[in-house]
Amino acid sequence: MAIDHDALKKLLDIVGGDPEDLAEFIEDFVEIAPGLVSDMRAGLSADDWDKVRIAAHTLKSNAKDLGAPELSELSKTLEDQCKSGNTAESSALIDQIAVQTTAATAGLSAIDPTTL
């Protein structure tokens, strides 16, 4: 998965141009993203669609800000499914989100914010 460097540059500007601050955002995402996928799976197992929706919403926003548009879009789709109650395909979608989360965290971990 390619990380959108323009999105990262925008986030870098938002945080005042400090690469260390951007590195912290990346580290935080790498740490929390797998837990959000776990929350989605747990919510799915418990038929707790609010839990799934909240995790999807959080992942959607963070992925968008950090330049992972595919992950953001998948998370948005899951969030929308939870809102509409049309959750028949949610398990497969969570599997896709898990794959994209792994790719996004790997891609972001390989980025040196001082080179943006």
C-alpha positions in Angstrom: 0.0 0.0 0.0 1.4 3.4 -1.0 1.2 6.1 1.7 0.0 9.5 0.4 3.0 11.7 1.2 0.9 14.8 0.4 -1.4 13.9 3.3 1.6 13.5 5.6 3.0 16.8 4.5 -0.3 18.5 5.2 -0.4 16.9 8.7 3.2 18.0 9.2 2.1 21.6 8.4 -0.8 21.2 10.8 1.5 20.1 13.7 3.7 23.1 13.1 6.3 21.6 10.8 8.0 19.5 13.5 9.0 16.1 12.2 9.2 14.7 15.7 5.5 15.6 16.3 4.6 13.8 13.1 6.7 10.8 14.1 4.7 10.6 17.3 1.4 10.7 15.4 2.7 7.8 13.2 3.9 5.9 16.2 0.5 6.3 17.9 -1.3 5.1 14.9 0.9 2.1 14.5 0.2 1.2 18.1 -3.6 1.8 18.2 -4.7 0.7 14.7 -4.4 -3.1 15.4 -6.4 -2.6 18.5 -9.2 -0.9 16.6 -9.3 -3.9 14.3 -9.6 -6.1 17.3 -12.4 -3.9 18.6 -14.2 -4.4 15.3 -13.8 -8.1 15.5 -15.0 -8.2 19.2 -18.0 -6.0 18.3 -18.9 -8.3 15.4 -18.7 -11.3 17.7 -20.8 -9.7 20.3 -23.3 -8.2 17.8 -22.3 -4.8 19.2 -22.5 -2.6 16.2 -21.9 0.6 18.1 -18.5 -0.8 19.1 -17.7 -1.7 15.5 -18.9 1.7 14.3 -16.8 3.7 16.8 -13.7 1.7 16.0 -14.3 2.1 12.2 -14.9 5.8 12.6 -11.7 6.3 14.6 -9.6 4.3 12.1 -11.2 6.1 9.2 -10.2 9.5 10.4 -6.7 8.6 11.5 -6.0 6.7 8.3 -7.2 9.6 6.2 -5.0 12.1 8.1 -1.9 9.8 7.9 -2.2 9.2 4.1 -3.8 5.7 4.0 -6.8 6.5 1.8 -7.8 2.8 1.0 -7.9 2.0 4.7 -9.9 5.2 5.4 -12.4 4.3 2.6 -12.9 0.8 3.8 -13.4 2.0 7.4 -15.9 4.6 6.1 -17.9 1.8 4.3 -17.9 -0.3 7.5 -19.0 2.7 9.6 -21.8 3.4 7.1 -22.9 -0.2 7.2 -23.2 0.0 11.0 -25.2 3.1 10.8 -27.6 1.7 8.2 -27.9 -1.8 9.8 -26.8 -3.4 6.6 -24.1 -5.5 8.2 -24.3 -8.8 6.2 -20.9 -8.1 4.5 -19.2 -6.6 7.6 -17.1 -9.7 8.5 -15.5 -9.8 5.1 -15.0 -6.0 5.2 -13.3 -6.2 8.6 -10.9 -8.8 7.1 -10.1 -6.4 4.3 -9.6 -3.6 6.9 -7.2 -5.9 8.8 -5.1 -6.5 5.7 -5.0 -2.7 4.9 -4.2 -1.9 8.5 -1.1 -4.1 8.4 0.0 -2.6 5.1 -0.6 1.0 6.3 1.3 0.5 9.6 4.2 -1.1 7.7 4.2 1.7 5.2 4.0 4.4 7.8 6.7 2.7 9.9 9.1 2.9 6.9 8.7 6.7 6.6 11.2 9.2 7.9 9.3 12.4 8.7 12.4 14.5 8.3 12.5 13.6 4.6 9.0 14.8 3.7 
